Amino acid sequence: MIPGDNRQQRLRTNIPPSAADTLLRSLGYSLIDEYLRVIQEASLSSGSNVLELATGSGRMTAVLTRLEYSVLTGDESDER
């Protein structure tokens, strides 16, 4: 369940924008809003355990943990 609008707005301002966020915002798109929609569609209860794979930049994890979900993450890369 997504918290109220005030908390959502704080998420949008509390998580520093990445270069991708800035570019997408200039095109009228918000990754944070997308993440909030995904959480809402998943109908997760407050404090649920979440497994996030292929975490990339960790932006979704940042949103989940700020909403007080317990997150276990993992990612694999060929980069050394």
C-alpha positions as CSV (number, residue, x, y, z in Angstrom):
1,M,0.0,0.0,0.0
2,I,1.3,3.4,-0.9
3,P,1.4,6.1,1.8
4,G,-0.3,9.5,1.4
5,D,0.6,12.1,-1.1
6,N,2.8,14.1,1.3
7,R,5.1,11.1,1.8
8,Q,5.2,10.4,-1.9
9,Q,6.2,14.1,-2.5
10,R,9.0,13.7,0.1
11,L,10.2,10.6,-1.8
12,R,10.4,12.6,-5.0
13,T,12.5,15.3,-3.3
14,N,14.5,13.1,-0.9
15,I,16.1,10.7,-3.4
16,P,18.7,12.7,-5.4
17,P,18.0,12.4,-9.1
18,S,20.4,10.4,-11.3
19,A,21.4,11.5,-14.8
20,A,18.6,9.2,-16.1
21,D,16.1,10.8,-13.8
22,T,17.0,14.3,-15.0
23,L,16.8,13.3,-18.7
24,L,13.5,11.5,-18.3
25,R,12.0,14.4,-16.2
26,S,12.9,16.7,-19.1
27,L,10.7,14.5,-21.3
28,G,7.9,14.5,-18.8
29,Y,8.5,11.1,-17.2
30,S,9.2,10.2,-13.6
31,L,10.9,6.9,-12.6
32,I,9.9,7.5,-8.9
33,D,6.3,7.7,-10.0
34,E,6.7,4.5,-12.0
35,Y,8.2,2.7,-9.0
36,L,5.2,3.9,-6.8
37,R,2.8,2.6,-9.4
38,V,4.6,-0.8,-9.4
39,I,4.4,-1.0,-5.6
40,Q,0.7,-0.1,-5.7
41,E,-0.1,-2.7,-8.4
42,A,1.7,-5.4,-6.4
43,S,-0.6,-4.7,-3.5
44,L,2.2,-5.0,-1.0
45,S,1.3,-4.7,2.7
46,S,3.3,-2.2,4.8
47,G,6.6,-3.8,6.0
48,S,6.4,-6.7,3.5
49,N,9.6,-8.5,2.5
50,V,10.7,-7.8,-1.0
51,L,13.3,-9.6,-3.2
52,E,14.6,-7.3,-5.8
53,L,16.9,-8.8,-8.5
54,A,18.9,-7.0,-11.2
55,T,18.9,-3.9,-9.0
56,G,21.0,-1.7,-11.3
57,S,21.4,1.7,-9.8
58,G,19.3,0.8,-6.7
59,R,16.7,3.4,-7.2
60,M,13.8,1.0,-6.7
61,T,15.5,-0.2,-3.5
62,A,15.8,3.4,-2.3
63,V,12.0,3.9,-2.8
64,L,11.1,0.6,-1.1
65,T,13.3,1.1,1.9
66,R,12.0,4.6,2.5
67,L,8.5,3.2,2.4
68,E,9.7,0.8,5.2
69,Y,9.7,-2.4,3.2
70,S,12.3,-5.0,4.0
71,V,14.4,-5.5,0.9
72,L,16.9,-8.2,-0.1
73,T,18.7,-7.2,-3.3
74,G,21.1,-8.8,-5.7
75,D,22.7,-8.0,-9.0
76,E,25.4,-9.7,-11.1
77,S,27.7,-7.9,-13.5
78,D,30.5,-8.9,-15.8
79,E,32.2,-5.6,-14.9
80,R,35.4,-5.9,-13.0
